[in-house]
Amino acid sequence: MKPLELRFYGETILRKTAEPVAKFDDELRKFAEAMIVTMRDERGIGLAAPQVGESIQVIVALRMEDGDDIEVPAEVLVNPKVVFASKETWSYEEGCLCIPGVSASVIRPREVEVEYQDLEGNVRRVRSDKFFARILLHEIDHLNGVLFIDYLSSAQKSLIKPKLKQISQSLHLF
């Protein structure tokens, strides 16, 4: 299966709220499979549908226990919603396939519970902490038009502003 085309910082789809999925069919399953292929091909640990040009509520994520755990299976979550987030937080360096070359420490809840639908439309819940929780939160943010850089301080944003401008301007070269 051929990887999907990534979208990059500056493209409007990354700032839109994605539409809920209502139809659970072979087309959705094929799309999710293509997302997983794309995520792995790009050496990512999570991917949201808007990152590949589809404004629908689908994410794929590796169920990682720690930062080196990349051989784990990918999970597909449709219409995911955070139903619990712990008050306890932790900071960790995040990056994004849509913002290449930029990373920064982001504070997120240590533990979350997410309600979602599987590829058959069945409602499920997953509770996780640390890495998998962080990946889920990062990808769910994408479904709401939020990027990890939105959590940075003004000082942090000013440091990455030239790189963001470069990424955004490179869109207009093609």
N, C-alpha and C positions, 0 to 999 in steps of 0.2 A: 504494500500500500504506500502511496506517495504522501510525503509530509504536506501539511497545509502551510499556507503562506502567513508568516507572522506580521502583525501590525506593530508600529513603533510609536514612541512618545511623539505627540503632536497630532496624531490621527484622532478625529472626533469620536470614533466608535469606542475608544478607551475611556471616554468621559461620560458615556451614556449609561443609563440604568437598563440592564438587560431584561428582556421579556421572559415571563415564565413559560416553561415547556408544557404543552397540553397534549401533544401527540407522542405516544411511546410506540415507535415502530422500527422497522429495519433501517430506515434512513437515519434515525437518531442513533441506533447502535453502530452503524457504519461511521457516522460523524464522531462518536466517542472513541472508536477504535483509531480513527485518523488523528484525533487529538493526542492519544497516547503515543502513537508513532512519532508525531511531531515533537512532543515533549521529550521523548527519549532521544530522538535525532538531534535535538538542540541541547541536550544534556541538562534539561530542566528537571525540577522536582515537583512542579505543579503547572497547570495551564488552565486558563479560563476561556470560554468560547469567544468573548470579544477580542482576545489576543490573536485570534485567527480569523477575525472578520465576521463573526456571527453574534448578533446581539440577543443571545438566548442564555438562560440560566443553566449552564452545564460547566462543571469543572472536573478535571482529572488531577489526582494527587498521589504521590508515593506515600505509603503508610510507614514513614520513617520513624525509628526510635531515637536515632542520633544522626549527626551530620554526615556520617560516612555510610549510611545504610541505604545505598542506592539500588541494590539488587532486589528490593522488596516489590511486591505487586502494586500496580496502579489501581486506585479506586476511582469509580465514576460516581459523581454526585449530581443529581438533577434537582433543580429548584431548592438548593440548600439554604437553610436559615439557621443562624446562631440562636439557640434557645437558652444557653447558659454560658457565661464567661466569668471565670474566677476573678476576684479582686487582686489576687496575687499575680504579679507581672514579672517578666524577665526581658532582658534586652539581648538582641542577637543581630548580627550583620545580615541584611537582606539585599537581594538584587532582584532583577526582573528581566525576563527575556525581551520585553518591549522597551527596556531602557538599558541597552548594552553598555558595559563599561562603568556603570554607576552602582555603587553599593553604599549602604549606611546602616548604622545600628538603629533598630526600631524596637520600641517597647510595646509588648503585646501581652494579653492575659496568658498565664501559664497553662490553664486548662479551659477547654471549651466542650460544649455539647452541641451537635449540629443535627437538625432534623432535615431529611432530604428524601428524594425518591430514587429508587434504583432504575435501571433501564427498562424494567417491566411496569413501572409506575407504582410499585409498592412503597409505602412510607416506612422509612427506617430512621434509626438514630445512631450516632456514633459519638462516644465521649473519648477525648484524648487529651494528652498533655504534651508539653514541650514541642518537639519538632513537627509532628503531624498536626497538632493544634495550630501552630504558626503557619504552616502551609495552607491549611483550610481557611484561616482568617485572611491571609494574603489573597488567595484566589476568590473568596467570596467578596472581598473588597472590589476586585475587578468587575464583578457583576453589578456593583453599585456605582461604577465610574470613579472609584477611589484607587489611587496608586500609592505605593509605599512611601514615595517622596512627600506625600501630603502630611505625613506624620513628623516630618523633620522641622527643626527650629528654623527661624529666619536666617540665622548664621550658617546653618548646615546647607540650606537651600542656596544661599549666595555662593557657596563653594562649588556646588555642582551646576550652577546656572549656565556656565559656558558649555559644558558637555550636553546639557539638555537642549540648548540652542543649536548646537552642532547636529544632534540627532534629528531634531525637528526640521532644520533646514535641509538635511540630506534627503528628506522625503520629496522635496520639490526638484531634485536633480534627475529623477527618473521619469 
